[in-house]
């Protein structure tokens, strides 16, 4: 009996829903949507869905999971994705963690607060989490379920106002930007997101005991060197500063040290009282609970980026007084830790330090020098001739000044008087002295560009050269490649070699957890010669551009080939031309082509095709560079999306395929057969019941091509650095 084809504009199952393009697709489960939301984020417009609706509309899945008693599982998902570096940006994960802390039941709230150090590893992310908790305070008082979690319907009603306000603000911002292009003046401020607007002026942050303890522990779990590092590198963000948090949280170093000492003593007693068979285990636990070295040197959890923190910790260790072995050494280390931590907190909160006559400890010298570099060291203002000053004064006199200027135009202009050589020499000497002072502090403490307060000083090539010589953190280096090229620094062979070597260092990329899509975005921005925002312009250095592309491939996790037969279908329809969610300079088509390249380089047997309104050959070889793949995809005629074509093609050609991989924005409406139905027909026709379908999505919405009830179909967020490993595990039978 012949099967009747069902067009995609009609459902084939009661489990299907209508998507934004008018086609019917399967609705994914809440955890799949949660992973998409955390990984893809909401930093860019979707082709069909506006940015504001993504912010809070996608967050509804979090509230539904909290109401269903899955809050602790949500927290675990956030922590896992953050630790593995699977999301290119932390912002959405921080929002979800704040929702768990403020809107979840008591158990979820406790789990979220305990997870803060694991997710908010830097002060910048801590400030963002505190601000999101404050904004969600406005929603904390709405209706709750019996378990104590917020009611989904009540949250949806609360969020609706924010979404509407965000849409109106976005329209107003667009009008303001259009007007700004026609006139001079400061650029308009970006529109606030839906969550900020939903909170409004009613948002508040209740600093209860749990909140104070969480923030205090974030500081007290670190060494004084790590706190000083965070305080200078991320002094303030999102309307919060370290002084604000320290005043509200009241961390007490003495109490913390005493508590840890009691825990250590209790562990020792437990070891002594334990039977002989269990004593080694208890001793190991005691050693792990309180290590003397953690009071002096940098621990694994201090997140010391680059070598700046390591240099400070080494200086502190060298300056620490020698102590006798045993209890005296531990007591001396604890006393030194308490003294240093108190001094750091006092300096950060009040800006005071020891008397000038007193010798500063290494950590205090670090803070004082950081303050000098940020607040005191300044280049002198540029010199102006007397004629130039008079001309500026004339411009301020209105009509009289303009009439004077017109009369001056009629006269023969006299040559501009030269500046006094002595004044010029003094200016040059002052400039050289300021630059030298800055370079001395930068090299002494390995300071980064965040520590320099003078924006004019940051336009000095020698300063950026010092940053590179110090071993600038890899992510910071990638972000500032355009600026260094604009200053001409990367045209110098020695600095160019430093940059390209680090970009091609696979171990450094893995240690910094650089997301491959971050590198793709950086590469596209760098090659464009201009950023999406700002006025910076530069000429891309070919060697650096090539190294960025090499770094992109290195950033993908190494996956053991599965040996299966793959058919990759790359969607090049019109909707794939939109900006890829979470990226600034990458389209969904570019991101999809990049993932195709990673799979081609991973698996030994891959056939690549492209589809829009018809399927076309699109041969991609392992040796192909990314630019060639993207340009080839861009030349293919665009039309409606029909994600069923790869399976239909394989059925007609009787092509043996183990795995179909479709890369799309998830909005399929064109064609007479549903993709899931096409896969079932292929399985039956080719007698391959284990043939699988993997869908890599590039848009944030709650629709999926794959049937969630079919264990041989998998949905994966296409913007995931672990995509090759996830797909390989699924193909081998691991499932998801």
C-alpha positions as CSV (number, residue, x, y, z in Angstrom):
1,X,0.0,0.0,0.0
2,X,1.5,3.3,-1.1
3,X,2.2,5.8,1.6
4,X,0.6,9.2,1.4
5,X,3.0,12.1,1.7
6,X,1.9,14.7,4.3
7,X,3.1,18.3,3.5
8,X,5.0,20.1,6.2
9,X,2.2,22.6,6.6
10,X,0.1,19.8,8.2
11,X,0.9,17.8,11.3
12,X,1.7,14.1,11.2
13,X,1.4,13.6,14.9
14,X,-0.5,15.1,17.9
15,X,3.0,15.8,19.4
16,X,3.7,18.4,16.7
17,X,3.2,22.1,17.0
18,X,3.3,25.0,14.5
19,X,6.6,26.8,14.3
20,X,7.2,30.5,13.4
21,X,7.4,29.7,9.6
22,X,4.0,27.9,9.5
23,X,5.4,24.4,9.4
24,X,4.8,21.6,11.9
25,X,7.7,20.3,14.0
26,X,8.2,18.3,17.2
27,X,8.4,20.2,20.5
28,X,11.6,19.3,22.4
29,X,11.7,18.3,26.1
30,X,12.4,20.9,28.7
31,X,16.0,19.9,29.4
32,X,16.9,20.0,25.7
33,X,15.5,23.5,25.6
34,X,17.4,24.4,28.7
35,X,20.7,23.2,27.2
36,X,20.0,25.2,24.0
37,X,19.1,28.3,26.1
38,X,22.3,28.1,28.1
39,X,24.6,27.3,25.2
40,X,23.1,29.5,22.4
41,X,22.1,32.4,24.7
42,X,20.1,35.4,23.4
43,X,22.7,37.9,22.3
44,X,21.5,38.2,18.7
45,X,18.3,38.3,16.7
46,X,16.8,35.1,15.3
47,X,15.5,35.3,11.7
48,X,12.0,34.9,13.0
49,X,12.1,35.6,16.7
50,X,13.1,38.9,18.1
51,X,16.0,39.1,20.6
52,X,13.8,40.3,23.5
53,X,11.4,37.3,23.2
54,X,14.3,35.0,23.4
55,X,15.6,36.5,26.7
56,X,12.5,35.7,28.8
57,X,10.4,33.5,26.6
58,X,13.2,30.9,26.5
59,X,13.7,31.3,30.2
60,X,10.1,30.0,30.8
61,X,11.6,26.4,30.5
62,X,13.7,27.1,33.6
63,X,10.6,28.1,35.6
64,X,8.7,25.1,34.5
65,X,11.6,22.8,35.5
66,X,11.8,24.5,38.9
67,X,8.1,24.0,39.4
68,X,8.4,20.4,38.5
69,X,11.0,19.8,41.2
70,X,13.9,19.6,38.8
71,X,15.8,22.6,40.2
72,X,18.8,20.8,41.5
73,X,19.2,19.1,38.1
74,X,19.0,22.5,36.4
75,X,21.8,23.7,38.7
76,X,23.9,20.7,37.8
77,X,23.4,21.4,34.1
78,X,24.5,25.0,34.5
79,X,27.6,23.9,36.4
80,X,28.5,21.1,33.9
81,X,28.2,23.4,30.8
82,X,30.2,26.1,32.5
83,X,33.0,23.8,33.7
84,X,33.3,22.1,30.3
85,X,33.4,25.5,28.5
86,X,30.6,24.4,26.2
87,X,28.9,27.8,26.0
88,X,30.8,30.7,24.3
89,X,29.4,33.2,26.9
90,X,28.5,32.8,30.5
91,X,25.7,35.4,30.6
92,X,22.7,33.0,30.1
93,X,24.1,30.4,32.5
94,X,24.4,33.1,35.2
95,X,20.8,34.2,34.6
96,X,19.7,30.6,35.0
97,X,21.7,30.2,38.2
98,X,20.2,33.4,39.6
99,X,16.7,32.1,38.8
100,X,17.5,28.9,40.7
101,X,18.7,30.9,43.7
102,X,15.8,33.3,43.8
103,X,12.9,31.5,42.3
104,X,13.5,27.8,43.2
105,X,12.5,25.8,46.3
106,X,14.8,25.8,49.3
107,X,16.8,22.8,48.1
108,X,17.3,24.4,44.7
109,X,18.3,27.7,46.3
110,X,20.9,26.0,48.5
111,X,22.3,24.1,45.5
112,X,22.5,27.3,43.4
113,X,24.3,29.2,46.1
114,X,26.8,26.4,46.6
115,X,27.4,26.4,42.8
116,X,28.3,30.1,42.6
117,X,32.1,29.7,43.0
118,X,32.1,27.0,40.3
119,X,30.2,29.1,37.8
120,X,31.2,32.7,38.8
121,X,35.0,32.1,38.7
122,X,35.8,35.8,38.2
123,X,34.7,38.9,40.0
124,X,33.1,40.1,36.7
125,X,30.7,37.1,36.6
126,X,30.1,37.4,40.4
127,X,28.9,41.0,39.9
128,X,26.7,39.9,37.0
129,X,25.1,37.2,39.2
130,X,24.5,39.6,42.1
131,X,22.8,42.0,39.7
132,X,20.6,39.3,38.1
133,X,19.6,38.2,41.6
134,X,18.6,41.8,42.4
135,X,16.5,42.0,39.2
136,X,14.8,38.7,39.9
137,X,14.0,40.0,43.4
138,X,10.9,41.6,41.8
139,X,9.7,38.2,40.7
140,X,10.5,36.5,44.0
141,X,7.3,37.7,45.6
142,X,4.9,36.4,42.9
143,X,2.8,33.2,43.4
144,X,4.6,30.0,44.5
145,X,3.9,26.3,44.2
146,X,3.5,24.1,47.2
147,X,7.3,23.3,47.1
148,X,8.2,26.9,47.2
149,X,9.2,27.4,43.6
150,X,7.7,30.2,41.6
151,X,4.5,29.5,39.7
152,X,5.2,29.3,35.9
153,X,1.9,31.1,34.9
154,X,2.6,33.9,37.4
155,X,6.2,34.2,36.1
156,X,5.0,34.3,32.5
157,X,2.6,37.1,33.3
158,X,5.4,39.0,35.1
159,X,7.8,38.5,32.2
160,X,5.3,39.6,29.6
161,X,5.6,43.2,30.7
162,X,9.3,43.1,30.4
163,X,9.2,41.5,26.9
164,X,6.8,44.2,25.7
165,X,8.9,46.9,27.2
166,X,12.1,45.5,25.7
167,X,10.5,45.4,22.2
168,X,9.4,49.0,22.6
169,X,12.9,50.0,23.9
170,X,14.5,48.2,20.9
171,X,12.4,50.1,18.5
172,X,13.3,53.4,20.2
173,X,17.0,52.4,20.2
174,X,16.8,51.7,16.5
175,X,15.3,55.2,15.9
176,X,18.0,56.8,18.1
177,X,20.8,55.0,16.2
178,X,19.4,56.1,12.9
179,X,19.3,59.7,14.1
180,X,22.8,59.4,15.5
181,X,24.1,58.6,12.1
182,X,22.8,62.0,10.8
183,X,24.2,64.1,13.6
184,X,27.2,64.3,15.9
185,X,27.2,63.6,19.6
186,X,27.5,60.7,21.9
187,X,26.1,57.4,20.7
188,X,22.7,56.4,22.3
189,X,22.9,53.9,25.1
190,X,21.9,50.3,24.2
191,X,18.4,49.2,25.1
192,X,18.1,47.2,28.3
193,X,17.2,43.5,28.1
194,X,13.8,42.1,28.9
195,X,14.8,40.9,32.4
196,X,16.1,44.4,33.4
197,X,12.9,46.1,32.2
198,X,10.6,43.5,33.8
199,X,12.3,44.1,37.1
200,X,12.1,47.9,36.8
201,X,12.6,50.1,39.8
202,X,11.0,47.5,42.1
203,X,14.0,45.1,41.9
204,X,15.8,44.6,45.2
205,X,18.3,42.3,46.6
206,X,17.6,40.9,50.1
207,X,21.0,40.4,51.8
208,X,19.9,37.6,54.0
209,X,22.3,35.2,55.8
210,X,22.5,32.8,52.9
211,X,23.4,35.6,50.4
212,X,26.0,37.1,52.7
213,X,27.6,33.7,53.4
214,X,27.7,32.9,49.7
215,X,29.5,36.2,48.7
216,X,31.7,36.1,51.8
217,X,32.8,32.6,51.0
218,X,33.6,33.6,47.4
219,X,36.3,35.9,48.8
220,X,37.4,33.8,51.8
221,X,38.0,30.7,49.8
222,X,40.7,32.5,47.9
223,X,44.2,33.6,48.8
224,X,45.0,37.2,49.5
225,X,46.9,37.3,46.1
226,X,43.8,36.0,44.3
227,X,41.5,38.6,45.9
228,X,43.9,41.4,45.1
229,X,44.1,40.1,41.5
230,X,40.4,40.1,41.2
231,X,40.0,43.5,42.8
232,X,42.3,45.1,40.4
233,X,41.5,43.3,37.2
234,X,37.7,43.5,37.7
235,X,37.2,46.5,39.9
236,X,33.5,47.1,39.1
237,X,30.9,45.7,36.7
238,X,27.1,45.9,36.4
239,X,26.7,48.7,38.9
240,X,28.6,46.7,41.6
241,X,32.1,47.0,43.0
242,X,34.2,45.0,45.4
243,X,33.7,47.6,48.1
244,X,29.9,47.2,47.7
245,X,30.0,43.5,48.2
246,X,32.5,43.5,51.0
247,X,30.4,46.1,53.0
248,X,27.3,44.0,52.5
249,X,28.7,40.5,53.0
250,X,31.1,41.3,55.9
251,X,33.6,38.5,55.4
252,X,35.6,37.8,58.5
253,X,39.1,36.4,57.9
254,X,39.8,35.6,61.6
255,X,36.5,33.7,62.0
256,X,37.1,31.8,58.8
257,X,40.7,30.9,59.8
258,X,39.5,29.7,63.2
259,X,36.7,27.6,61.7
260,X,39.1,25.9,59.3
261,X,41.5,25.3,62.1
262,X,38.8,23.6,64.1
263,X,37.9,21.5,61.1
264,X,41.5,20.5,60.7
265,X,41.8,19.6,64.3
266,X,38.6,17.5,64.1
267,X,40.0,15.7,61.1
268,X,43.2,14.9,63.0
269,X,41.2,13.5,66.0
270,X,39.2,11.5,63.5
271,X,42.4,10.0,62.1
272,X,43.7,9.2,65.5
273,X,40.5,7.5,66.6
274,X,40.0,5.7,63.3
275,X,40.8,2.0,63.0
276,X,44.1,1.1,61.3
277,X,42.4,0.1,58.1
278,X,40.6,3.4,57.7
279,X,43.3,5.7,59.1
280,X,45.0,6.4,55.7
281,X,41.7,7.4,54.2
282,X,40.9,9.7,57.1
283,X,44.4,11.2,56.9
284,X,44.0,11.9,53.3
285,X,40.7,13.6,54.0
286,X,42.3,15.7,56.7
287,X,45.1,16.7,54.4
288,X,42.7,17.8,51.7
289,X,40.5,19.8,54.1
290,X,43.3,22.2,55.2
291,X,46.5,22.5,53.4
292,X,49.1,24.9,54.8
293,X,50.2,25.8,51.4
294,X,46.8,27.3,50.5
295,X,47.5,30.2,52.8
296,X,50.6,31.2,50.9
297,X,50.5,30.1,47.3
298,X,47.8,30.1,44.6
299,X,45.5,27.2,44.8
300,X,43.8,25.4,41.8
301,X,40.6,27.3,42.4
302,X,42.1,30.8,42.2
303,X,41.7,31.0,38.5
304,X,44.9,32.8,38.0
305,X,44.8,34.0,34.4
306,X,48.2,34.2,32.8
307,X,51.2,34.7,35.0
308,X,50.3,37.9,36.9
309,X,48.7,36.1,39.8
310,X,51.5,33.5,39.9
311,X,54.1,36.3,40.1
312,X,52.3,37.9,43.0
313,X,51.9,34.6,44.8
314,X,55.6,33.8,44.4
315,X,56.5,37.2,45.8
316,X,54.3,36.6,48.8
317,X,55.8,33.1,49.4
318,X,59.3,34.5,49.2
319,X,58.5,37.3,51.6
320,X,56.9,35.0,54.1
321,X,59.0,34.6,57.3
322,X,60.6,31.3,57.8
323,X,58.9,29.3,60.6
324,X,59.6,26.1,62.5
325,X,58.0,22.9,61.2
326,X,54.8,21.6,62.5
327,X,52.1,23.6,64.4
328,X,54.2,26.7,64.5
329,X,54.5,26.8,60.7
330,X,50.7,26.3,60.3
331,X,50.0,29.0,62.9
332,X,52.3,31.5,61.2
333,X,50.8,30.8,57.8
334,X,47.3,31.3,59.1
335,X,48.3,34.5,60.9
336,X,49.9,35.8,57.8
337,X,46.9,34.9,55.7
338,X,44.6,36.7,58.1
339,X,46.8,39.8,58.2
340,X,47.1,40.0,54.4
341,X,43.4,39.4,53.9
342,X,42.4,42.1,56.4
343,X,44.8,44.5,54.7
344,X,43.3,43.7,51.3
345,X,39.7,44.1,52.4
346,X,40.6,47.4,54.1
347,X,42.3,48.8,51.1
348,X,39.6,47.7,48.7
349,X,36.8,49.1,50.9
350,X,38.4,52.3,52.3
351,X,41.4,52.9,50.1
352,X,43.7,53.0,53.1
353,X,47.0,51.2,53.8
354,X,49.8,51.2,56.3
355,X,51.8,54.4,57.1
356,X,54.3,55.5,54.5
357,X,57.2,54.6,56.7
358,X,56.1,51.0,57.1
359,X,57.3,48.4,54.6
360,X,54.5,47.1,52.5
361,X,53.9,43.4,52.1
362,X,54.0,42.1,48.5
363,X,50.2,42.0,48.2
364,X,49.9,45.5,49.5
365,X,52.6,46.7,47.2
366,X,50.7,45.1,44.3
367,X,47.5,47.0,45.3
368,X,49.3,50.3,45.7
369,X,51.1,50.0,42.4
370,X,47.8,49.0,40.7
371,X,46.2,52.1,42.2
372,X,49.0,54.2,40.8
373,X,48.7,52.7,37.3
374,X,44.9,53.1,37.3
375,X,44.5,56.5,38.9
376,X,47.8,58.5,38.9
377,X,50.0,57.7,35.9
378,X,48.8,59.9,33.0
379,X,50.3,61.1,29.8
380,X,50.5,64.9,29.5
381,X,47.8,66.5,27.3
382,X,48.9,67.2,23.7
383,X,50.6,70.6,23.0
384,X,48.6,73.3,21.3
385,X,50.0,76.5,19.8
386,X,48.7,79.9,20.8
387,X,47.1,80.3,17.4
388,X,45.3,77.0,17.9
389,X,44.0,78.1,21.2
390,X,42.8,81.4,19.8
391,X,41.1,79.5,17.0
392,X,39.3,77.3,19.5
393,X,38.2,80.4,21.4
394,X,36.9,82.0,18.3
395,X,34.7,78.9,17.6
396,X,33.0,79.4,20.9
397,X,32.0,83.0,20.3
398,X,29.1,82.2,18.0
399,X,28.2,84.7,15.3
400,X,31.0,87.2,16.3
401,X,33.5,84.4,16.1
402,X,32.2,83.3,12.7
403,X,32.4,86.9,11.3
404,X,35.9,87.1,12.6
405,X,36.8,83.9,10.8
406,X,35.2,85.1,7.6
407,X,37.3,88.3,7.7
408,X,40.4,86.2,8.4
409,X,39.7,84.1,5.3
410,X,39.9,87.3,3.2
411,X,43.3,88.0,4.5
412,X,46.4,86.2,3.7
413,X,47.0,83.6,6.5
414,X,50.2,84.1,8.4
415,X,52.3,81.0,9.0
416,X,51.5,79.2,12.3
417,X,54.1,80.0,14.9
418,X,56.2,77.1,15.9
419,X,56.1,75.8,19.5
420,X,58.7,76.7,21.9
421,X,61.4,74.0,21.6
422,X,61.9,74.0,25.4
423,X,58.2,73.4,25.9
424,X,58.3,70.6,23.4
425,X,61.3,69.0,25.1
426,X,59.6,69.2,28.5
427,X,56.4,67.6,27.0
428,X,58.4,64.8,25.4
429,X,60.3,64.2,28.6
430,X,57.1,64.0,30.7
431,X,55.5,61.6,28.1
432,X,58.6,59.4,28.2
433,X,58.6,59.4,32.0
434,X,54.9,58.5,32.2
435,X,55.4,55.6,29.7
436,X,58.5,54.4,31.5
437,X,56.7,54.4,34.9
438,X,53.8,52.5,33.4
439,X,56.0,50.0,31.7
440,X,58.0,49.4,35.0
441,X,54.8,48.6,36.9
442,X,53.4,46.5,34.1
443,X,56.5,44.4,33.9
444,X,57.0,44.2,37.7
445,X,53.5,42.8,38.4
446,X,52.5,41.6,34.9
447,X,49.6,43.9,34.9
448,X,47.0,43.7,32.0
449,X,45.3,46.3,30.0
450,X,42.4,46.4,32.6
451,X,44.8,48.0,35.1
452,X,45.7,51.0,32.9
453,X,43.4,53.9,33.7
454,X,44.6,56.4,31.0
455,X,43.0,55.7,27.7
456,X,45.7,57.7,25.9
457,X,48.3,55.5,27.5
458,X,46.5,52.5,26.1
459,X,47.1,53.8,22.6
460,X,50.9,53.5,23.0
461,X,52.3,50.5,21.2
462,X,55.1,50.0,23.8
463,X,52.4,49.4,26.4
464,X,50.8,46.6,24.4
465,X,54.2,45.2,23.6
466,X,54.7,44.9,27.4
467,X,51.4,43.1,27.8
468,X,52.4,40.5,25.1
469,X,55.8,40.1,26.7
470,X,54.2,39.4,30.1
471,X,52.1,36.6,28.6
472,X,48.7,38.3,28.1
473,X,45.8,35.9,28.9
474,X,44.9,34.1,25.7
475,X,41.2,35.3,25.6
476,X,42.3,38.9,26.2
477,X,44.8,38.6,23.4
478,X,42.2,37.3,21.0
479,X,39.8,40.1,21.9
480,X,42.5,42.8,21.3
481,X,44.0,41.6,18.0
482,X,42.3,44.4,16.1
483,X,43.6,47.1,18.5
484,X,47.1,45.8,18.3
485,X,46.9,45.7,14.5
486,X,45.6,49.3,14.5
487,X,48.6,50.4,16.5
488,X,51.0,48.6,14.1
489,X,52.3,46.3,16.8
490,X,51.5,43.0,14.9
491,X,53.4,44.3,11.9
492,X,56.6,43.8,13.9
493,X,58.0,40.3,13.3
494,X,58.8,39.5,17.0
495,X,55.3,40.4,18.3
496,X,53.6,38.8,15.3
497,X,55.5,35.6,16.0
498,X,54.4,35.7,19.7
499,X,50.8,36.0,18.7
500,X,50.7,33.3,16.0
501,X,52.6,30.8,18.2
502,X,50.2,31.2,21.1
503,X,47.2,30.9,18.7
504,X,48.6,27.6,17.4
505,X,49.3,26.2,20.9
506,X,46.7,23.4,21.4
507,X,47.5,23.0,25.1
508,X,47.0,26.7,25.7
509,X,43.7,26.8,23.9
510,X,42.5,23.8,25.9
511,X,43.7,25.3,29.2
512,X,42.0,28.7,28.5
513,X,38.8,26.8,27.4
514,X,38.4,29.0,24.3
515,X,35.2,28.1,22.5
516,X,35.8,27.4,18.8
517,X,32.9,29.7,17.9
518,X,34.5,32.4,19.8
519,X,37.6,32.0,17.6
520,X,35.4,31.9,14.5
521,X,33.7,35.2,15.6
522,X,37.1,36.7,16.3
523,X,38.4,35.6,13.0
524,X,35.5,37.1,11.0
525,X,35.7,40.3,13.0
526,X,39.5,40.6,12.5
527,X,39.3,39.9,8.8
528,X,36.5,42.5,8.4
529,X,39.0,45.1,9.7
530,X,36.4,46.7,12.0
531,X,34.4,45.7,15.0
532,X,30.6,45.5,15.1
533,X,30.7,48.5,17.6
534,X,33.1,51.4,17.9
535,X,35.2,53.3,15.4
536,X,38.3,51.1,15.4
537,X,39.7,50.2,12.0
538,X,42.7,48.1,11.2
539,X,44.4,46.2,8.3
540,X,44.3,42.5,9.0
541,X,47.8,40.8,9.1
542,X,47.6,37.7,6.9
543,X,49.7,35.6,9.3
544,X,47.5,36.4,12.3
545,X,44.3,35.7,10.3
546,X,45.7,32.3,9.2
547,X,46.7,31.5,12.8
548,X,43.2,32.4,14.0
549,X,41.7,29.9,11.5
550,X,44.2,27.2,12.7
551,X,43.2,27.9,16.3
552,X,39.6,27.4,15.4
553,X,40.2,23.9,14.3
554,X,42.5,23.1,17.3
555,X,39.7,24.3,19.7
556,X,37.4,21.4,18.7
557,X,37.8,18.4,21.0
558,X,39.7,15.4,19.7
559,X,37.2,12.7,18.9
560,X,38.1,9.1,18.0
561,X,36.5,8.3,14.6
562,X,33.4,6.2,14.7
563,X,34.0,4.6,11.3
564,X,30.3,5.2,10.4
565,X,29.0,6.6,7.1
566,X,27.9,10.2,7.3
567,X,25.7,12.3,5.0
568,X,25.9,16.0,6.0
569,X,23.1,18.3,4.9
570,X,24.0,22.0,5.1
571,X,21.0,24.4,5.1
572,X,21.8,27.4,2.9
573,X,18.3,28.8,2.7
574,X,17.5,32.5,3.3
575,X,16.8,32.1,7.0
576,X,20.4,30.9,7.5
577,X,21.7,34.3,6.5
578,X,20.7,35.8,9.8
579,X,23.2,36.5,12.5
580,X,24.1,33.4,14.5
581,X,22.8,33.7,18.0
582,X,25.5,34.6,20.5
583,X,27.9,35.9,17.8
584,X,28.7,39.4,16.7
585,X,30.2,38.9,13.2
586,X,29.1,35.3,12.2
587,X,26.0,34.2,10.3
588,X,24.3,31.0,10.9
589,X,25.5,29.8,7.5
590,X,29.2,30.5,8.5
591,X,28.8,28.7,11.8
592,X,27.1,25.7,10.1
593,X,29.9,25.5,7.5
594,X,32.5,25.6,10.3
595,X,30.8,22.6,12.1
596,X,30.7,20.8,8.7
597,X,34.5,21.3,8.5
598,X,35.0,19.9,12.0
599,X,33.0,16.7,11.2
600,X,34.8,16.3,7.8
601,X,38.1,16.5,9.6
602,X,36.9,14.0,12.3
603,X,35.3,11.2,10.4
604,X,36.9,9.2,7.6
605,X,33.7,8.6,5.5
606,X,31.6,11.7,5.0
607,X,29.5,12.9,2.1
608,X,28.6,16.6,2.2
609,X,25.6,18.2,0.4
610,X,23.7,21.4,0.6
611,X,20.0,21.9,0.4
612,X,17.5,24.7,0.0
613,X,14.6,24.2,-2.3
614,X,16.6,21.5,-4.0
615,X,19.6,19.3,-3.0
616,X,22.9,20.1,-4.6
617,X,26.3,18.6,-4.5
618,X,28.6,20.3,-2.1
619,X,31.9,18.5,-1.8
620,X,34.0,19.5,1.2
621,X,37.4,18.0,1.6
622,X,39.5,17.7,4.7
623,X,42.1,20.0,3.2
624,X,39.6,22.7,2.4
625,X,39.9,25.9,4.4
626,X,37.0,27.5,6.1
627,X,36.8,30.5,3.7
628,X,36.4,28.2,0.7
629,X,33.6,26.3,2.3
630,X,31.7,29.5,3.3
631,X,32.2,31.0,-0.1
632,X,31.0,27.8,-1.8
633,X,27.9,27.7,0.4
634,X,27.1,31.4,-0.3
635,X,27.1,30.8,-4.1
636,X,24.3,28.2,-3.8
637,X,20.9,29.5,-4.8
638,X,18.7,30.1,-1.7
639,X,15.0,29.3,-1.2
640,X,12.7,27.6,1.2
641,X,14.0,25.1,3.8
642,X,13.4,21.4,3.3
643,X,15.4,19.4,5.8
644,X,13.9,16.1,4.4
645,X,15.9,16.3,1.2
646,X,19.1,14.5,2.5
647,X,17.0,11.4,3.5
648,X,15.0,11.5,0.3
649,X,18.2,11.8,-1.8
650,X,19.8,8.8,0.0
651,X,16.6,6.7,-0.5
652,X,16.4,7.5,-4.3
653,X,20.1,6.9,-4.8
654,X,20.1,3.8,-2.6
655,X,23.0,5.3,-0.7
656,X,24.1,3.4,2.4
657,X,24.2,6.0,5.3
658,X,24.5,5.3,9.0
659,X,24.1,8.9,10.2
660,X,22.4,11.9,8.7
661,X,23.6,15.2,10.1
662,X,21.4,18.3,9.3
663,X,22.6,21.8,10.1
664,X,19.8,24.3,10.1
665,X,18.1,27.2,11.9
666,X,15.3,24.7,12.7
667,X,12.6,26.5,10.7
668,X,11.5,23.9,8.1
669,X,8.3,24.5,6.1
670,X,9.2,23.8,2.5
671,X,8.6,20.4,0.9
672,X,6.0,17.6,0.8
673,X,7.5,15.2,3.4
674,X,8.4,15.7,7.0
675,X,12.1,15.0,7.8
676,X,11.1,12.4,10.4
677,X,8.9,10.6,7.9
678,X,11.6,10.7,5.3
679,X,14.0,9.0,7.8
680,X,11.5,6.3,8.6
681,X,11.0,5.6,4.8
682,X,14.8,5.4,4.3
683,X,15.2,2.9,7.2
684,X,12.5,0.7,5.6
685,X,13.7,1.0,2.0
686,X,17.4,0.4,2.8
687,X,16.7,-2.1,5.6
688,X,18.8,0.0,8.0
689,X,16.7,0.3,11.2
690,X,19.6,1.8,13.0
691,X,20.1,4.8,10.7
692,X,20.2,7.9,12.8
693,X,19.4,11.6,12.4
694,X,21.4,14.4,14.2
695,X,20.0,17.9,14.0
696,X,22.3,20.8,14.9
697,X,20.3,23.9,15.6
698,X,21.5,27.5,15.3
699,X,18.5,29.4,16.7
700,X,17.0,29.7,20.1
701,X,13.5,28.4,20.0
702,X,11.6,25.4,21.4
703,X,11.1,23.6,18.1
704,X,12.9,20.5,16.7
705,X,13.0,18.5,13.6
706,X,13.9,15.3,15.3
707,X,11.2,13.2,16.9
708,X,12.0,13.2,20.6
709,X,10.4,9.7,21.0
710,X,12.8,8.1,18.5
711,X,16.1,7.0,20.2
712,X,17.8,7.2,16.8
713,X,17.2,11.0,16.5
714,X,19.2,13.6,18.3
715,X,19.0,17.4,18.7
716,X,22.2,19.2,19.5
717,X,22.8,22.9,19.8
718,X,25.1,23.7,16.9
719,X,27.0,26.2,18.8
720,X,28.6,23.7,21.1
721,X,32.4,23.0,21.3
722,X,31.7,19.4,22.2
723,X,29.6,18.7,19.1
724,X,32.0,16.2,17.5
725,X,32.3,14.2,20.8
726,X,28.5,14.3,21.5
727,X,27.7,13.2,17.9
728,X,30.3,10.4,18.1
729,X,29.0,9.1,21.4
730,X,25.4,9.1,20.0
731,X,26.4,7.3,16.8
732,X,28.2,4.6,18.8
733,X,25.0,4.0,20.7
734,X,25.4,6.2,23.8
735,X,22.3,8.2,23.0
736,X,21.4,11.4,24.9
